[in-house]
Amino acid sequence: MDAARLRRDADIAAVWSEGMKIQHAMFALRARPNGLEVIRLAVAAPRSLGRAVARNRSRRRLREAFRVAIAGLERGPGYDVVIVTRSHVAAAAFADLRTAASTALTSLARPARTA
């Protein structure tokens, strides 16, 4: 599967308002189907994480973890994904980030349960 960057503000706002939520200790994720065969990512880091260097490093680490996880997926439906980093990203081992990203992406592929 391919990964791309989600760049348009309107697309990001649509994902944030309409997307399904996945919470993790290292990130908050919202995703919605995009009708393509590609997963498009936008990664944000709040100012509460620290100065620009720390925020940029957190964004780069999460973006790379998701890129690796996406590369390991089979072809399937595409999603637009917005990820907000949390403070645990800075101290986490990269293997843990990859595992968390992979788990989040596989939960997107599962059909929604109805109660």
Phi and psi restraints in degrees (range 20) as a CNS / XPLOR table:
assign (resid 1 and name C) (resid 2 and name N)
       (resid 2 and name CA) (resid 2 and name C) 1.0 -99.1 20.0 2
assign (resid 2 and name N) (resid 2 and name CA)
       (resid 2 and name C) (resid 3 and name N) 1.0 154.0 20.0 2
assign (resid 2 and name C) (resid 3 and name N)
       (resid 3 and name CA) (resid 3 and name C) 1.0 -120.8 20.0 2
assign (resid 3 and name N) (resid 3 and name CA)
       (resid 3 and name C) (resid 4 and name N) 1.0 144.8 20.0 2
assign (resid 3 and name C) (resid 4 and name N)
       (resid 4 and name CA) (resid 4 and name C) 1.0 -143.1 20.0 2
assign (resid 4 and name N) (resid 4 and name CA)
       (resid 4 and name C) (resid 5 and name N) 1.0 171.3 20.0 2
assign (resid 4 and name C) (resid 5 and name N)
       (resid 5 and name CA) (resid 5 and name C) 1.0 -94.2 20.0 2
assign (resid 5 and name N) (resid 5 and name CA)
       (resid 5 and name C) (resid 6 and name N) 1.0 138.4 20.0 2
assign (resid 5 and name C) (resid 6 and name N)
       (resid 6 and name CA) (resid 6 and name C) 1.0 -95.1 20.0 2
assign (resid 6 and name N) (resid 6 and name CA)
       (resid 6 and name C) (resid 7 and name N) 1.0 114.0 20.0 2
assign (resid 6 and name C) (resid 7 and name N)
       (resid 7 and name CA) (resid 7 and name C) 1.0 -115.6 20.0 2
assign (resid 7 and name N) (resid 7 and name CA)
       (resid 7 and name C) (resid 8 and name N) 1.0 -31.2 20.0 2
assign (resid 7 and name C) (resid 8 and name N)
       (resid 8 and name CA) (resid 8 and name C) 1.0 -73.7 20.0 2
assign (resid 8 and name N) (resid 8 and name CA)
       (resid 8 and name C) (resid 9 and name N) 1.0 133.5 20.0 2
assign (resid 8 and name C) (resid 9 and name N)
       (resid 9 and name CA) (resid 9 and name C) 1.0 -58.9 20.0 2
assign (resid 9 and name N) (resid 9 and name CA)
       (resid 9 and name C) (resid 10 and name N) 1.0 -37.4 20.0 2
assign (resid 9 and name C) (resid 10 and name N)
       (resid 10 and name CA) (resid 10 and name C) 1.0 -65.3 20.0 2
assign (resid 10 and name N) (resid 10 and name CA)
       (resid 10 and name C) (resid 11 and name N) 1.0 -39.3 20.0 2
assign (resid 10 and name C) (resid 11 and name N)
       (resid 11 and name CA) (resid 11 and name C) 1.0 -66.4 20.0 2
assign (resid 11 and name N) (resid 11 and name CA)
       (resid 11 and name C) (resid 12 and name N) 1.0 -42.5 20.0 2
assign (resid 11 and name C) (resid 12 and name N)
       (resid 12 and name CA) (resid 12 and name C) 1.0 -64.1 20.0 2
assign (resid 12 and name N) (resid 12 and name CA)
       (resid 12 and name C) (resid 13 and name N) 1.0 -43.6 20.0 2
assign (resid 12 and name C) (resid 13 and name N)
       (resid 13 and name CA) (resid 13 and name C) 1.0 -63.1 20.0 2
assign (resid 13 and name N) (resid 13 and name CA)
       (resid 13 and name C) (resid 14 and name N) 1.0 -38.3 20.0 2
assign (resid 13 and name C) (resid 14 and name N)
       (resid 14 and name CA) (resid 14 and name C) 1.0 -65.6 20.0 2
assign (resid 14 and name N) (resid 14 and name CA)
       (resid 14 and name C) (resid 15 and name N) 1.0 -41.5 20.0 2
assign (resid 14 and name C) (resid 15 and name N)
       (resid 15 and name CA) (resid 15 and name C) 1.0 -64.4 20.0 2
assign (resid 15 and name N) (resid 15 and name CA)
       (resid 15 and name C) (resid 16 and name N) 1.0 -43.7 20.0 2
assign (resid 15 and name C) (resid 16 and name N)
       (resid 16 and name CA) (resid 16 and name C) 1.0 -65.5 20.0 2
assign (resid 16 and name N) (resid 16 and name CA)
       (resid 16 and name C) (resid 17 and name N) 1.0 -35.7 20.0 2
assign (resid 16 and name C) (resid 17 and name N)
       (resid 17 and name CA) (resid 17 and name C) 1.0 -85.8 20.0 2
assign (resid 17 and name N) (resid 17 and name CA)
       (resid 17 and name C) (resid 18 and name N) 1.0 -31.7 20.0 2
assign (resid 17 and name C) (resid 18 and name N)
       (resid 18 and name CA) (resid 18 and name C) 1.0 -111.3 20.0 2
assign (resid 18 and name N) (resid 18 and name CA)
       (resid 18 and name C) (resid 19 and name N) 1.0 -12.1 20.0 2
assign (resid 18 and name C) (resid 19 and name N)
       (resid 19 and name CA) (resid 19 and name C) 1.0 -76.6 20.0 2
assign (resid 19 and name N) (resid 19 and name CA)
       (resid 19 and name C) (resid 20 and name N) 1.0 157.9 20.0 2
assign (resid 19 and name C) (resid 20 and name N)
       (resid 20 and name CA) (resid 20 and name C) 1.0 -75.5 20.0 2
assign (resid 20 and name N) (resid 20 and name CA)
       (resid 20 and name C) (resid 21 and name N) 1.0 151.9 20.0 2
assign (resid 20 and name C) (resid 21 and name N)
       (resid 21 and name CA) (resid 21 and name C) 1.0 -105.4 20.0 2
assign (resid 21 and name N) (resid 21 and name CA)
       (resid 21 and name C) (resid 22 and name N) 1.0 140.8 20.0 2
assign (resid 21 and name C) (resid 22 and name N)
       (resid 22 and name CA) (resid 22 and name C) 1.0 -132.9 20.0 2
assign (resid 22 and name N) (resid 22 and name CA)
       (resid 22 and name C) (resid 23 and name N) 1.0 123.5 20.0 2
assign (resid 22 and name C) (resid 23 and name N)
       (resid 23 and name CA) (resid 23 and name C) 1.0 -103.9 20.0 2
assign (resid 23 and name N) (resid 23 and name CA)
       (resid 23 and name C) (resid 24 and name N) 1.0 139.6 20.0 2
assign (resid 23 and name C) (resid 24 and name N)
       (resid 24 and name CA) (resid 24 and name C) 1.0 -143.9 20.0 2
assign (resid 24 and name N) (resid 24 and name CA)
       (resid 24 and name C) (resid 25 and name N) 1.0 160.2 20.0 2
assign (resid 24 and name C) (resid 25 and name N)
       (resid 25 and name CA) (resid 25 and name C) 1.0 -63.4 20.0 2
assign (resid 25 and name N) (resid 25 and name CA)
       (resid 25 and name C) (resid 26 and name N) 1.0 -27.5 20.0 2
assign (resid 25 and name C) (resid 26 and name N)
       (resid 26 and name CA) (resid 26 and name C) 1.0 -98.4 20.0 2
assign (resid 26 and name N) (resid 26 and name CA)
       (resid 26 and name C) (resid 27 and name N) 1.0 -16.0 20.0 2
assign (resid 26 and name C) (resid 27 and name N)
       (resid 27 and name CA) (resid 27 and name C) 1.0 -162.4 20.0 2
assign (resid 27 and name N) (resid 27 and name CA)
       (resid 27 and name C) (resid 28 and name N) 1.0 161.3 20.0 2
assign (resid 27 and name C) (resid 28 and name N)
       (resid 28 and name CA) (resid 28 and name C) 1.0 -113.3 20.0 2
assign (resid 28 and name N) (resid 28 and name CA)
       (resid 28 and name C) (resid 29 and name N) 1.0 135.4 20.0 2
assign (resid 28 and name C) (resid 29 and name N)
       (resid 29 and name CA) (resid 29 and name C) 1.0 -128.8 20.0 2
assign (resid 29 and name N) (resid 29 and name CA)
       (resid 29 and name C) (resid 30 and name N) 1.0 139.5 20.0 2
assign (resid 29 and name C) (resid 30 and name N)
       (resid 30 and name CA) (resid 30 and name C) 1.0 -128.5 20.0 2
assign (resid 30 and name N) (resid 30 and name CA)
       (resid 30 and name C) (resid 31 and name N) 1.0 140.1 20.0 2
assign (resid 30 and name C) (resid 31 and name N)
       (resid 31 and name CA) (resid 31 and name C) 1.0 -145.6 20.0 2
assign (resid 31 and name N) (resid 31 and name CA)
       (resid 31 and name C) (resid 32 and name N) 1.0 149.3 20.0 2
assign (resid 31 and name C) (resid 32 and name N)
       (resid 32 and name CA) (resid 32 and name C) 1.0 -146.3 20.0 2
assign (resid 32 and name N) (resid 32 and name CA)
       (resid 32 and name C) (resid 33 and name N) 1.0 147.5 20.0 2
assign (resid 32 and name C) (resid 33 and name N)
       (resid 33 and name CA) (resid 33 and name C) 1.0 -61.0 20.0 2
assign (resid 33 and name N) (resid 33 and name CA)
       (resid 33 and name C) (resid 34 and name N) 1.0 144.2 20.0 2
assign (resid 33 and name C) (resid 34 and name N)
       (resid 34 and name CA) (resid 34 and name C) 1.0 -117.1 20.0 2
assign (resid 34 and name N) (resid 34 and name CA)
       (resid 34 and name C) (resid 35 and name N) 1.0 -1.3 20.0 2
assign (resid 34 and name C) (resid 35 and name N)
       (resid 35 and name CA) (resid 35 and name C) 1.0 77.5 20.0 2
assign (resid 35 and name N) (resid 35 and name CA)
       (resid 35 and name C) (resid 36 and name N) 1.0 6.5 20.0 2
assign (resid 35 and name C) (resid 36 and name N)
       (resid 36 and name CA) (resid 36 and name C) 1.0 -111.0 20.0 2
assign (resid 36 and name N) (resid 36 and name CA)
       (resid 36 and name C) (resid 37 and name N) 1.0 178.2 20.0 2
assign (resid 36 and name C) (resid 37 and name N)
       (resid 37 and name CA) (resid 37 and name C) 1.0 -105.6 20.0 2
assign (resid 37 and name N) (resid 37 and name CA)
       (resid 37 and name C) (resid 38 and name N) 1.0 33.1 20.0 2
assign (resid 37 and name C) (resid 38 and name N)
       (resid 38 and name CA) (resid 38 and name C) 1.0 -135.3 20.0 2
assign (resid 38 and name N) (resid 38 and name CA)
       (resid 38 and name C) (resid 39 and name N) 1.0 145.6 20.0 2
assign (resid 38 and name C) (resid 39 and name N)
       (resid 39 and name CA) (resid 39 and name C) 1.0 -99.6 20.0 2
assign (resid 39 and name N) (resid 39 and name CA)
       (resid 39 and name C) (resid 40 and name N) 1.0 121.3 20.0 2
assign (resid 39 and name C) (resid 40 and name N)
       (resid 40 and name CA) (resid 40 and name C) 1.0 -104.7 20.0 2
assign (resid 40 and name N) (resid 40 and name CA)
       (resid 40 and name C) (resid 41 and name N) 1.0 131.1 20.0 2
assign (resid 40 and name C) (resid 41 and name N)
       (resid 41 and name CA) (resid 41 and name C) 1.0 -113.2 20.0 2
assign (resid 41 and name N) (resid 41 and name CA)
       (resid 41 and name C) (resid 42 and name N) 1.0 144.5 20.0 2
assign (resid 41 and name C) (resid 42 and name N)
       (resid 42 and name CA) (resid 42 and name C) 1.0 -132.2 20.0 2
assign (resid 42 and name N) (resid 42 and name CA)
       (resid 42 and name C) (resid 43 and name N) 1.0 129.0 20.0 2
assign (resid 42 and name C) (resid 43 and name N)
       (resid 43 and name CA) (resid 43 and name C) 1.0 -118.8 20.0 2
assign (resid 43 and name N) (resid 43 and name CA)
       (resid 43 and name C) (resid 44 and name N) 1.0 129.2 20.0 2
assign (resid 43 and name C) (resid 44 and name N)
       (resid 44 and name CA) (resid 44 and name C) 1.0 -123.2 20.0 2
assign (resid 44 and name N) (resid 44 and name CA)
       (resid 44 and name C) (resid 45 and name N) 1.0 151.9 20.0 2
assign (resid 44 and name C) (resid 45 and name N)
       (resid 45 and name CA) (resid 45 and name C) 1.0 -134.3 20.0 2
assign (resid 45 and name N) (resid 45 and name CA)
       (resid 45 and name C) (resid 46 and name N) 1.0 121.3 20.0 2
assign (resid 45 and name C) (resid 46 and name N)
       (resid 46 and name CA) (resid 46 and name C) 1.0 -71.2 20.0 2
assign (resid 46 and name N) (resid 46 and name CA)
       (resid 46 and name C) (resid 47 and name N) 1.0 157.1 20.0 2
assign (resid 46 and name C) (resid 47 and name N)
       (resid 47 and name CA) (resid 47 and name C) 1.0 -64.8 20.0 2
assign (resid 47 and name N) (resid 47 and name CA)
       (resid 47 and name C) (resid 48 and name N) 1.0 -18.6 20.0 2
assign (resid 47 and name C) (resid 48 and name N)
       (resid 48 and name CA) (resid 48 and name C) 1.0 -65.7 20.0 2
assign (resid 48 and name N) (resid 48 and name CA)
       (resid 48 and name C) (resid 49 and name N) 1.0 -13.9 20.0 2
assign (resid 48 and name C) (resid 49 and name N)
       (resid 49 and name CA) (resid 49 and name C) 1.0 -75.4 20.0 2
assign (resid 49 and name N) (resid 49 and name CA)
       (resid 49 and name C) (resid 50 and name N) 1.0 -16.8 20.0 2
assign (resid 49 and name C) (resid 50 and name N)
       (resid 50 and name CA) (resid 50 and name C) 1.0 129.2 20.0 2
assign (resid 50 and name N) (resid 50 and name CA)
       (resid 50 and name C) (resid 51 and name N) 1.0 -157.2 20.0 2
assign (resid 50 and name C) (resid 51 and name N)
       (resid 51 and name CA) (resid 51 and name C) 1.0 -72.6 20.0 2
assign (resid 51 and name N) (resid 51 and name CA)
       (resid 51 and name C) (resid 52 and name N) 1.0 173.9 20.0 2
assign (resid 51 and name C) (resid 52 and name N)
       (resid 52 and name CA) (resid 52 and name C) 1.0 -58.0 20.0 2
assign (resid 52 and name N) (resid 52 and name CA)
       (resid 52 and name C) (resid 53 and name N) 1.0 -37.9 20.0 2
assign (resid 52 and name C) (resid 53 and name N)
       (resid 53 and name CA) (resid 53 and name C) 1.0 -61.5 20.0 2
assign (resid 53 and name N) (resid 53 and name CA)
       (resid 53 and name C) (resid 54 and name N) 1.0 -44.6 20.0 2
assign (resid 53 and name C) (resid 54 and name N)
       (resid 54 and name CA) (resid 54 and name C) 1.0 -67.4 20.0 2
assign (resid 54 and name N) (resid 54 and name CA)
       (resid 54 and name C) (resid 55 and name N) 1.0 -41.6 20.0 2
assign (resid 54 and name C) (resid 55 and name N)
       (resid 55 and name CA) (resid 55 and name C) 1.0 -65.3 20.0 2
assign (resid 55 and name N) (resid 55 and name CA)
       (resid 55 and name C) (resid 56 and name N) 1.0 -44.7 20.0 2
assign (resid 55 and name C) (resid 56 and name N)
       (resid 56 and name CA) (resid 56 and name C) 1.0 -64.0 20.0 2
assign (resid 56 and name N) (resid 56 and name CA)
       (resid 56 and name C) (resid 57 and name N) 1.0 -39.6 20.0 2
assign (resid 56 and name C) (resid 57 and name N)
       (resid 57 and name CA) (resid 57 and name C) 1.0 -64.2 20.0 2
assign (resid 57 and name N) (resid 57 and name CA)
       (resid 57 and name C) (resid 58 and name N) 1.0 -42.6 20.0 2
assign (resid 57 and name C) (resid 58 and name N)
       (resid 58 and name CA) (resid 58 and name C) 1.0 -61.5 20.0 2
assign (resid 58 and name N) (resid 58 and name CA)
       (resid 58 and name C) (resid 59 and name N) 1.0 -43.1 20.0 2
assign (resid 58 and name C) (resid 59 and name N)
       (resid 59 and name CA) (resid 59 and name C) 1.0 -62.7 20.0 2
assign (resid 59 and name N) (resid 59 and name CA)
       (resid 59 and name C) (resid 60 and name N) 1.0 -46.0 20.0 2
assign (resid 59 and name C) (resid 60 and name N)
       (resid 60 and name CA) (resid 60 and name C) 1.0 -62.4 20.0 2
assign (resid 60 and name N) (resid 60 and name CA)
       (resid 60 and name C) (resid 61 and name N) 1.0 -42.2 20.0 2
assign (resid 60 and name C) (resid 61 and name N)
       (resid 61 and name CA) (resid 61 and name C) 1.0 -64.3 20.0 2
assign (resid 61 and name N) (resid 61 and name CA)
       (resid 61 and name C) (resid 62 and name N) 1.0 -44.7 20.0 2
assign (resid 61 and name C) (resid 62 and name N)
       (resid 62 and name CA) (resid 62 and name C) 1.0 -68.3 20.0 2
assign (resid 62 and name N) (resid 62 and name CA)
       (resid 62 and name C) (resid 63 and name N) 1.0 -41.1 20.0 2
assign (resid 62 and name C) (resid 63 and name N)
       (resid 63 and name CA) (resid 63 and name C) 1.0 -60.0 20.0 2
assign (resid 63 and name N) (resid 63 and name CA)
       (resid 63 and name C) (resid 64 and name N) 1.0 -42.8 20.0 2
assign (resid 63 and name C) (resid 64 and name N)
       (resid 64 and name CA) (resid 64 and name C) 1.0 -68.3 20.0 2
assign (resid 64 and name N) (resid 64 and name CA)
       (resid 64 and name C) (resid 65 and name N) 1.0 -40.0 20.0 2
assign (resid 64 and name C) (resid 65 and name N)
       (resid 65 and name CA) (resid 65 and name C) 1.0 -60.7 20.0 2
assign (resid 65 and name N) (resid 65 and name CA)
       (resid 65 and name C) (resid 66 and name N) 1.0 -43.0 20.0 2
assign (resid 65 and name C) (resid 66 and name N)
       (resid 66 and name CA) (resid 66 and name C) 1.0 -70.4 20.0 2
assign (resid 66 and name N) (resid 66 and name CA)
       (resid 66 and name C) (resid 67 and name N) 1.0 -36.3 20.0 2
assign (resid 66 and name C) (resid 67 and name N)
       (resid 67 and name CA) (resid 67 and name C) 1.0 -61.1 20.0 2
assign (resid 67 and name N) (resid 67 and name CA)
       (resid 67 and name C) (resid 68 and name N) 1.0 -43.3 20.0 2
assign (resid 67 and name C) (resid 68 and name N)
       (resid 68 and name CA) (resid 68 and name C) 1.0 -65.8 20.0 2
assign (resid 68 and name N) (resid 68 and name CA)
       (resid 68 and name C) (resid 69 and name N) 1.0 -42.0 20.0 2
assign (resid 68 and name C) (resid 69 and name N)
       (resid 69 and name CA) (resid 69 and name C) 1.0 -65.4 20.0 2
assign (resid 69 and name N) (resid 69 and name CA)
       (resid 69 and name C) (resid 70 and name N) 1.0 -38.6 20.0 2
assign (resid 69 and name C) (resid 70 and name N)
       (resid 70 and name CA) (resid 70 and name C) 1.0 -67.3 20.0 2
assign (resid 70 and name N) (resid 70 and name CA)
       (resid 70 and name C) (resid 71 and name N) 1.0 -39.3 20.0 2
assign (resid 70 and name C) (resid 71 and name N)
       (resid 71 and name CA) (resid 71 and name C) 1.0 -60.9 20.0 2
assign (resid 71 and name N) (resid 71 and name CA)
       (resid 71 and name C) (resid 72 and name N) 1.0 -28.2 20.0 2
assign (resid 71 and name C) (resid 72 and name N)
       (resid 72 and name CA) (resid 72 and name C) 1.0 -84.5 20.0 2
assign (resid 72 and name N) (resid 72 and name CA)
       (resid 72 and name C) (resid 73 and name N) 1.0 -5.1 20.0 2
assign (resid 72 and name C) (resid 73 and name N)
       (resid 73 and name CA) (resid 73 and name C) 1.0 -83.5 20.0 2
assign (resid 73 and name N) (resid 73 and name CA)
       (resid 73 and name C) (resid 74 and name N) 1.0 152.3 20.0 2
assign (resid 73 and name C) (resid 74 and name N)
       (resid 74 and name CA) (resid 74 and name C) 1.0 -77.8 20.0 2
assign (resid 74 and name N) (resid 74 and name CA)
       (resid 74 and name C) (resid 75 and name N) 1.0 163.3 20.0 2
assign (resid 74 and name C) (resid 75 and name N)
       (resid 75 and name CA) (resid 75 and name C) 1.0 -59.0 20.0 2
assign (resid 75 and name N) (resid 75 and name CA)
       (resid 75 and name C) (resid 76 and name N) 1.0 140.6 20.0 2
assign (resid 75 and name C) (resid 76 and name N)
       (resid 76 and name CA) (resid 76 and name C) 1.0 -170.0 20.0 2
assign (resid 76 and name N) (resid 76 and name CA)
       (resid 76 and name C) (resid 77 and name N) 1.0 -165.6 20.0 2
assign (resid 76 and name C) (resid 77 and name N)
       (resid 77 and name CA) (resid 77 and name C) 1.0 -68.1 20.0 2
assign (resid 77 and name N) (resid 77 and name CA)
       (resid 77 and name C) (resid 78 and name N) 1.0 148.1 20.0 2
assign (resid 77 and name C) (resid 78 and name N)
       (resid 78 and name CA) (resid 78 and name C) 1.0 -90.7 20.0 2
assign (resid 78 and name N) (resid 78 and name CA)
       (resid 78 and name C) (resid 79 and name N) 1.0 158.2 20.0 2
assign (resid 78 and name C) (resid 79 and name N)
       (resid 79 and name CA) (resid 79 and name C) 1.0 -137.0 20.0 2
assign (resid 79 and name N) (resid 79 and name CA)
       (resid 79 and name C) (resid 80 and name N) 1.0 152.5 20.0 2
assign (resid 79 and name C) (resid 80 and name N)
       (resid 80 and name CA) (resid 80 and name C) 1.0 -99.5 20.0 2
assign (resid 80 and name N) (resid 80 and name CA)
       (resid 80 and name C) (resid 81 and name N) 1.0 127.5 20.0 2
assign (resid 80 and name C) (resid 81 and name N)
       (resid 81 and name CA) (resid 81 and name C) 1.0 -126.5 20.0 2
assign (resid 81 and name N) (resid 81 and name CA)
       (resid 81 and name C) (resid 82 and name N) 1.0 130.8 20.0 2
assign (resid 81 and name C) (resid 82 and name N)
       (resid 82 and name CA) (resid 82 and name C) 1.0 -115.7 20.0 2
assign (resid 82 and name N) (resid 82 and name CA)
       (resid 82 and name C) (resid 83 and name N) 1.0 125.5 20.0 2
assign (resid 82 and name C) (resid 83 and name N)
       (resid 83 and name CA) (resid 83 and name C) 1.0 -118.8 20.0 2
assign (resid 83 and name N) (resid 83 and name CA)
       (resid 83 and name C) (resid 84 and name N) 1.0 132.0 20.0 2
assign (resid 83 and name C) (resid 84 and name N)
       (resid 84 and name CA) (resid 84 and name C) 1.0 -112.9 20.0 2
assign (resid 84 and name N) (resid 84 and name CA)
       (resid 84 and name C) (resid 85 and name N) 1.0 120.8 20.0 2
assign (resid 84 and name C) (resid 85 and name N)
       (resid 85 and name CA) (resid 85 and name C) 1.0 -72.4 20.0 2
assign (resid 85 and name N) (resid 85 and name CA)
       (resid 85 and name C) (resid 86 and name N) 1.0 155.6 20.0 2
assign (resid 85 and name C) (resid 86 and name N)
       (resid 86 and name CA) (resid 86 and name C) 1.0 -122.3 20.0 2
assign (resid 86 and name N) (resid 86 and name CA)
       (resid 86 and name C) (resid 87 and name N) 1.0 170.8 20.0 2
assign (resid 86 and name C) (resid 87 and name N)
       (resid 87 and name CA) (resid 87 and name C) 1.0 -64.1 20.0 2
assign (resid 87 and name N) (resid 87 and name CA)
       (resid 87 and name C) (resid 88 and name N) 1.0 -23.6 20.0 2
assign (resid 87 and name C) (resid 88 and name N)
       (resid 88 and name CA) (resid 88 and name C) 1.0 -68.9 20.0 2
assign (resid 88 and name N) (resid 88 and name CA)
       (resid 88 and name C) (resid 89 and name N) 1.0 -16.1 20.0 2
assign (resid 88 and name C) (resid 89 and name N)
       (resid 89 and name CA) (resid 89 and name C) 1.0 -64.0 20.0 2
assign (resid 89 and name N) (resid 89 and name CA)
       (resid 89 and name C) (resid 90 and name N) 1.0 -38.4 20.0 2
assign (resid 89 and name C) (resid 90 and name N)
       (resid 90 and name CA) (resid 90 and name C) 1.0 -62.5 20.0 2
assign (resid 90 and name N) (resid 90 and name CA)
       (resid 90 and name C) (resid 91 and name N) 1.0 -37.2 20.0 2
assign (resid 90 and name C) (resid 91 and name N)
       (resid 91 and name CA) (resid 91 and name C) 1.0 -97.2 20.0 2
assign (resid 91 and name N) (resid 91 and name CA)
       (resid 91 and name C) (resid 92 and name N) 1.0 -7.7 20.0 2
assign (resid 91 and name C) (resid 92 and name N)
       (resid 92 and name CA) (resid 92 and name C) 1.0 -75.9 20.0 2
assign (resid 92 and name N) (resid 92 and name CA)
       (resid 92 and name C) (resid 93 and name N) 1.0 146.8 20.0 2
assign (resid 92 and name C) (resid 93 and name N)
       (resid 93 and name CA) (resid 93 and name C) 1.0 -69.8 20.0 2
assign (resid 93 and name N) (resid 93 and name CA)
       (resid 93 and name C) (resid 94 and name N) 1.0 147.9 20.0 2
assign (resid 93 and name C) (resid 94 and name N)
       (resid 94 and name CA) (resid 94 and name C) 1.0 -63.0 20.0 2
assign (resid 94 and name N) (resid 94 and name CA)
       (resid 94 and name C) (resid 95 and name N) 1.0 -33.0 20.0 2
assign (resid 94 and name C) (resid 95 and name N)
       (resid 95 and name CA) (resid 95 and name C) 1.0 -62.0 20.0 2
assign (resid 95 and name N) (resid 95 and name CA)
       (resid 95 and name C) (resid 96 and name N) 1.0 -37.4 20.0 2
assign (resid 95 and name C) (resid 96 and name N)
       (resid 96 and name CA) (resid 96 and name C) 1.0 -67.0 20.0 2
assign (resid 96 and name N) (resid 96 and name CA)
       (resid 96 and name C) (resid 97 and name N) 1.0 -38.5 20.0 2
assign (resid 96 and name C) (resid 97 and name N)
       (resid 97 and name CA) (resid 97 and name C) 1.0 -64.0 20.0 2
assign (resid 97 and name N) (resid 97 and name CA)
       (resid 97 and name C) (resid 98 and name N) 1.0 -43.5 20.0 2
assign (resid 97 and name C) (resid 98 and name N)
       (resid 98 and name CA) (resid 98 and name C) 1.0 -62.1 20.0 2
assign (resid 98 and name N) (resid 98 and name CA)
       (resid 98 and name C) (resid 99 and name N) 1.0 -42.3 20.0 2
assign (resid 98 and name C) (resid 99 and name N)
       (resid 99 and name CA) (resid 99 and name C) 1.0 -62.8 20.0 2
assign (resid 99 and name N) (resid 99 and name CA)
       (resid 99 and name C) (resid 100 and name N) 1.0 -45.1 20.0 2
assign (resid 99 and name C) (resid 100 and name N)
       (resid 100 and name CA) (resid 100 and name C) 1.0 -62.9 20.0 2
assign (resid 100 and name N) (resid 100 and name CA)
       (resid 100 and name C) (resid 101 and name N) 1.0 -41.8 20.0 2
assign (resid 100 and name C) (resid 101 and name N)
       (resid 101 and name CA) (resid 101 and name C) 1.0 -64.5 20.0 2
assign (resid 101 and name N) (resid 101 and name CA)
       (resid 101 and name C) (resid 102 and name N) 1.0 -44.2 20.0 2
assign (resid 101 and name C) (resid 102 and name N)
       (resid 102 and name CA) (resid 102 and name C) 1.0 -63.0 20.0 2
assign (resid 102 and name N) (resid 102 and name CA)
       (resid 102 and name C) (resid 103 and name N) 1.0 -42.8 20.0 2
assign (resid 102 and name C) (resid 103 and name N)
       (resid 103 and name CA) (resid 103 and name C) 1.0 -62.3 20.0 2
assign (resid 103 and name N) (resid 103 and name CA)
       (resid 103 and name C) (resid 104 and name N) 1.0 -43.7 20.0 2
assign (resid 103 and name C) (resid 104 and name N)
       (resid 104 and name CA) (resid 104 and name C) 1.0 -64.3 20.0 2
assign (resid 104 and name N) (resid 104 and name CA)
       (resid 104 and name C) (resid 105 and name N) 1.0 -41.8 20.0 2
assign (resid 104 and name C) (resid 105 and name N)
       (resid 105 and name CA) (resid 105 and name C) 1.0 -69.0 20.0 2
assign (resid 105 and name N) (resid 105 and name CA)
       (resid 105 and name C) (resid 106 and name N) 1.0 -36.7 20.0 2
assign (resid 105 and name C) (resid 106 and name N)
       (resid 106 and name CA) (resid 106 and name C) 1.0 -70.5 20.0 2
assign (resid 106 and name N) (resid 106 and name CA)
       (resid 106 and name C) (resid 107 and name N) 1.0 -29.5 20.0 2
assign (resid 106 and name C) (resid 107 and name N)
       (resid 107 and name CA) (resid 107 and name C) 1.0 -71.5 20.0 2
assign (resid 107 and name N) (resid 107 and name CA)
       (resid 107 and name C) (resid 108 and name N) 1.0 -23.1 20.0 2
assign (resid 107 and name C) (resid 108 and name N)
       (resid 108 and name CA) (resid 108 and name C) 1.0 -67.5 20.0 2
assign (resid 108 and name N) (resid 108 and name CA)
       (resid 108 and name C) (resid 109 and name N) 1.0 -37.3 20.0 2
assign (resid 108 and name C) (resid 109 and name N)
       (resid 109 and name CA) (resid 109 and name C) 1.0 -73.3 20.0 2
assign (resid 109 and name N) (resid 109 and name CA)
       (resid 109 and name C) (resid 110 and name N) 1.0 -23.0 20.0 2
assign (resid 109 and name C) (resid 110 and name N)
       (resid 110 and name CA) (resid 110 and name C) 1.0 -70.1 20.0 2
assign (resid 110 and name N) (resid 110 and name CA)
       (resid 110 and name C) (resid 111 and name N) 1.0 138.4 20.0 2
assign (resid 110 and name C) (resid 111 and name N)
       (resid 111 and name CA) (resid 111 and name C) 1.0 -66.5 20.0 2
assign (resid 111 and name N) (resid 111 and name CA)
       (resid 111 and name C) (resid 112 and name N) 1.0 149.0 20.0 2
assign (resid 111 and name C) (resid 112 and name N)
       (resid 112 and name CA) (resid 112 and name C) 1.0 -66.8 20.0 2
assign (resid 112 and name N) (resid 112 and name CA)
       (resid 112 and name C) (resid 113 and name N) 1.0 137.2 20.0 2
assign (resid 112 and name C) (resid 113 and name N)
       (resid 113 and name CA) (resid 113 and name C) 1.0 -84.1 20.0 2
assign (resid 113 and name N) (resid 113 and name CA)
       (resid 113 and name C) (resid 114 and name N) 1.0 141.0 20.0 2
assign (resid 113 and name C) (resid 114 and name N)
       (resid 114 and name CA) (resid 114 and name C) 1.0 -108.5 20.0 2
assign (resid 114 and name N) (resid 114 and name CA)
       (resid 114 and name C) (resid 115 and name N) 1.0 138.4 20.0 2
